[in-house]
Amino acid sequence: MTLLSRFLGLARDVIVASVFGAGGHADAFFVAFKIPNFLRRLFAEGAFAQAFVPVLSEYRTQRDLNAVQLLVNRVAGTLGITLLMITLAAMMAAPLLAALFAPGFYLADDERFPLAAEMLRITFPYLLLISLTAFCGAILNSYERFAIPAFTPVILNVCLIGAALWISPMMDPPIMGMAWGVFLAGVMQLLFQLPFLARLRLLPRPTPGWKDEGVQRIMKLMVPALFGVSVAQINLLLDTVLASFLQNGSVSWLYYSDRLVELPLGVFGIAIATVILPALSRNHAEKSPQRFAATLDWALRMILLIGLPAALALIVLAEPMIATLFHYGQMQDRDVLMAGMSLKAYAIGLLAFMLIKVLATGYFSRQDMKTPVRIAIWAMAANMVFNLILVWPLDHVGLALATSLSAFLNAAMLLHGLRKVDVLQWQPGWSKVLIRNGLANVAMLAFLIFFRNSTDAWLQMGLWQRIEQMVLLVMGGMLVYLCVQFIMGLRLRHLRA
C-alpha cells in the first residue's frame, strides 16, 4: 500500500511539473503546501505518533478495552481543540507565516508572496484534518492494521492530480486549484479511516481530557519528540527558507529532487519504522530485551539491504530520472540539470534518513524522548552551519548537501546512544551481510554506469524512449543486485523478522 501511495505521489509530481513547471507560481504553491505538510509531519506522523503509540500499546497490553476507548476519546478531544486553535490563528496570520518561511518572496516584492499567503489560508486546515487522520492511523497501526493508514495518502495524490487537471483550469490563477485540492484531500482522508476504527470499536468520541493521566503522559513525551523525530523535516524547511533568497525556481528544484528521495524513504524507511514501533513498544512493555534487540537489528539489515543501492542508483541516474519523470510541458532543460544536481546531494544522505527513522524508533518505543532531542539539537545546529558554508558556493545544491551531512551526524549519534545503553545488540552474521551487500552494490554500479546514456542524450529522447531506457536500467540494475545477493547467500528467510 505504501508503494502504491508513493508511485501515485510520483505520478502527481509528474503532472504538476508538466502543468506548472518550476516557475514563480509553482514556488508559491510548494511553500503554501510545505508549511502545513511540515507541521503535519512534526505534530502528527512525527512527535504525536511516536508519543501516542507506546502509551496506547501499554494500555492495550495492561488494561481493558474500556480504558483504551477512554484514552482514545480524550486524546482525540485534546488534540482536536489544540489543532483547531492553531489552524484558526495560522489562517489569520497567513501573510506573516509566508514572510517567515519564505522571506525571499517578501523581500523580492513580486507576485509570489501574496499568492503564497492566499493559498496558505486554504491549505492550512489540512494540518487539522490530516493530523486527526494520522491519529486514527496510529490506532490502526497499534492493532496491526497497517494497510489502511498506508493506503490513505493515495487519496491525497488522487485529489491533487484531479486538481491539476480539472480544477486548476477553472481558477485564476490556475495554481489556486492546487490549494483547494489539498483541502479536499484532508477531508476525504479523515472520512476514509473512520469506518475501520468503528470495526475495532474504537471510533473516537472526542472529549477534552487535559488532566487525564494518559493524555498528560503523551503530552510530556510529545514535546521533546517534536525535535527528535523531525530533524530531517526541519532541515528541509530551513532549505526552503534559504532557497527563497536564491534564483527563481530554486524552491521547485529542491522540491522535485526531494520527492524522488522520498520515494524509497517512504516505501521502505518509514514503512519499516512504522511496522516495528508497535512491536518494539510491546517488547519493552513485556520486558523482553532479547526480542527488542533482534527486531531492531533486523530493521537495520533491511535498511542497509534497500537503502544503499537506492541511494547509489539515484546518484548515478539523477538527471535521467528527472528528465524521464518531469521534462515535459513547462519543465525546461535547465530545470532538469538543476534538479538533478540537488537530487544527487539529497541521495547522498538517503541511507542516513532511513537509519534515523529506525534508530529513533528504538528510543521512542522505550519512551525515551530526551536523548533524541539532545541529538536533534546538535544535528540542527550542524545543518545550519553546513547551510551557511555551502549555500554560497553551491546555491540550492549546497542546501541539499548540508541536509545530507547533518543526517549522517544525527544517525551516527543515535546509533552510538543505543549501543551505549546496550539496547542495540548486534546479532550473528553481520560480516556476511556487509560483504554480500558490498559486492552486490559494486556490481549494480558497474552495470548502471556502463549502460547509462549521457544527460544530453536523455534530454533529446522522446517520452517512450526515455521510459524504455529507464525501465531497462532500473530492472537490469535490480536484477544484477539481487543475483549477486543470491549467489552470495541471501535467502527469503533472511528477510523475515
Secondary structure, DSSP 8 states (H G I E B T S, - for coil): -HHHHHHHHHHHHHHHHHHHTTSHHHHHHHHHHHHHHHHIIIIIIIIIHHHHHHHHHHHHHHS-HHHHHHHHHHHHHHHHHHHHHHHHHHHHTHHHHHHHH-HHHHHHTSTHHHHHHHHHHHHTHHHHHHHHHHHHHHHHHHTT--HHHHHTHHHHHHHHHHIIIIIGGGSSSTTHHHHHHHHHHHHHHHHHHHHHHHHTT--------TT-HHHHHHHHHHHHHHHHS-HHHHHHHHHHHHHTTSSTTHHHHHHHHHHHHHHHIIIIIIHHHHHHHHHHHHHHHTT-HHHHHHHHHHHHHHHHHHHHHHHHHHHHTHHHHHHHHH-STT--HHHHHHHHHHHHHHHHTHHHHHHHHHHHHHHHTTT--HHHHHHHHHHHHHHHHHHHHHHHHHTHHHHHHHHHHHHHHHHHHHHHHHHHTT-S---TTHHHHHHHHHHHHHHHHHHHHHH---HHHHHHS-HHHHHHHHHHHHHHHHHHHHHHHHHTT--GGGG--
